[in-house]
Amino acid sequence: MRNFVEKFRRIMKIAVATGTRADWGLLSPIAQLLDKQEDVQVRIIATNMHLEAKYGNTIDEIVADGFVPAACVKMTPDTNTEADTARSMAECMRGMVDALDDIKPDMLIILGDRYEMLATASAAAILRIPIVHIAGGEISEGAIDDNIRHAITKLSALHLTATEEYRQRVIAMGEQPEMVINTGAIGVYNILQLPLMSREALQESIGCKVDKNTLLVTMHPVTNSTVPASYIMGELFKALDMHEGNIIITYPNNDAHGAEIITMIDSYAAKNEGKVIVIPSLGRLRYLSALKYVGAVVGNSSSGIVEVPSMHIPTVNIGIRQRGRLASDSVINCREIAPEIHAAILKALSPEGQRRAIEAENPYYQPDTLNKIVSAIISQNPKFLKVKKFFDIPHPIIP
């Protein structure tokens, strides 16, 4: 009888959607631990930048982590205007419908606030596939991602947030409190668990000396700003010209105007050979290892706010893209103006800046984030997630 029951035991099929090096770096440990569960099958759906040589063919990282994607959804990778982005979303949604209809998962895991994930969530919602959303409730006023993140929240059934403040914000959006769980940020957990490369191995891998005078730079398009990307990058490059150490620059995500930024980065590196090295995608291991040895992270990536403080190095956060996020005392904010960026870099590399980063606490840290996330997912019965009920919070009516 036992063998009969085991043979027909219900297997939960969980799809994980990923479109960039950044989200797979966060999702990989979750997918791996889920895949080890006796009654779970994990299916990876890869899209967007993973499938493009220009961005490092990061689908190889998925394979290296032990997964052969069940579906690859092609979409136009270069979106240099907002209209391009919208058309690319349409491509993604069409492809995701086919992928999800073929895989027929019981649940779909989505992380964050990328436009391809809104297309993915929209397809899943129409197909009545319950969505697990990781990293909802956050604020990044300088990017259209802010609106996208909240839209995905309303399409999702289970919410796994990085802080209690973010959990309360999701509840305020009408989500049932028992379906909103504060797990901490998975990226912080990953940093503290992953065995990192030695300095020598990292330097050999990237072909560049890395020390406490080295800067790691990632600058994404500011999609809610009227300031041209070319101006912002020009100011950044002026500030970097004043820095005497090595500079490692990674490519931005392919948001609107991303292609323009990449062209400028490549041109800047060509003029500063020997000082500036460009790597389209460091990958999870090299990126986290670099954080152990560089002096500071510079740019406007969410990683500088969420994960980098746990490596006890400063972040120079440029401009408005991450405005509204909770931040550690190790984060130094500045405007998109060359003298202010340079001053912030000097402050970050100063003994006081380094000491402050060592002592700062990270509000996104929890010791058991990975287990909390996986336990929350596998404890659900997918059929009960298909129907949502709005949670009303009593409040006075403002005339």
C-alpha positions, 0 to 999 in steps of 0.5 A: 500500500505504501508503494502505491501511495508513493507512486501516486503522491502529488508532485508540485510543479514550480516554475521559476522565471528569470531574465537577467544575471541579477535575478538568477543570482538571487533565485538560484539557491531557491531553485536548488533547494526547492529541487531537493524537496521530495515532492517538488519539480522545478522548471526554469523559464529563461528569457531576455538577457540570458539568451543574448551573447552581448550580455554574456550568454548568462543562460550558461550560469543556469546550466552550470547551476544544474538546470536545463531550462524547460523553456527559453522565451526570446524577446528583443534585447536592445530597448533604447526607447520606451516604445522598444521596451513596450514592444519587447514586453509584448514579445515576452508575454506571447512567448510566456503564454506558450511556455507556461501553457506547455509546462503547466506549473502549479505555481510560478516564482517571480522576483522583483520589478523587471518589465519582462516579469510584468509580462510574465506575471500578466500571462500567468494571471490569465492562465490562472497560475498562482504567482509567488512574488519575491521582493515586493513592497519596495520603493525605487522612485527613480525608475518605472520599476517602481510601478511594475513592482506594485503591479506584480504584487497585485497579480501575485498570491504569495508575497515574500518581502525583504523587511517588515516595513515592506511587508506592511506596505504590501498589506496596505495594498490589499493583500491578506496578511497571512500571505505576506511573509517577511523573509529578509533579502535572499541576496544578503543570505547568498553573500554570507553563504557562498564560498568566494574566490581568492583575490588571485583567482578573481584577478586571473579571471577578470584580468585586472588587479583588485584592491581597496583602491578599485571601484566596481561600477554599475550604472543602469538607465534612470527610467523615471528621469528627464535627465538624458542618459548621456549626460548622467554617464558623462558626469560619472566618467568625469568623476571616474577620471579623477580616480587613480585606481582601477575601475571595473564596469559592468553592463547595465540592464537592457532598459530603455536607453541601456544600449546608449549607455553600453556604447558610452561604456565601451568607448570610455574603456577604450580610451582608458585601457589599463585603468578601466576594464569592462565585463558585461556580466561578472556572474554571481560568484565573481561579482560577490567575490569582487565585493570582498576585495574592492574599495567601494561600489559605485552606481545606482544598482539595487545591489548597492543598497540591499546586498553590498552593506553585508560585505562591509564596504561603502556604496556610492549611490548616484541619483534618484533611481533607488530613492525610497529604499531602506538603506544602511549607514554604509550607503553614501548618496549623491547627485548625478554631478561629477564633483559630487560623485567624486567627493562621495567616492573620496568619502567612501575610500577614506578611513572614516568611510571604510570604518563606517561600512564595517560597523554598519548594520544591514536592514535586509539581513535575516539569518534563515532567509533561504529556508523561510522562502522555501518553507513558505512556498512548499507549505502552500496548496496551489489550488487555494491560491487561485482566488484572492480576496482584498484585505481592507485596512480601516482608515479615515476617509480624507475629504 
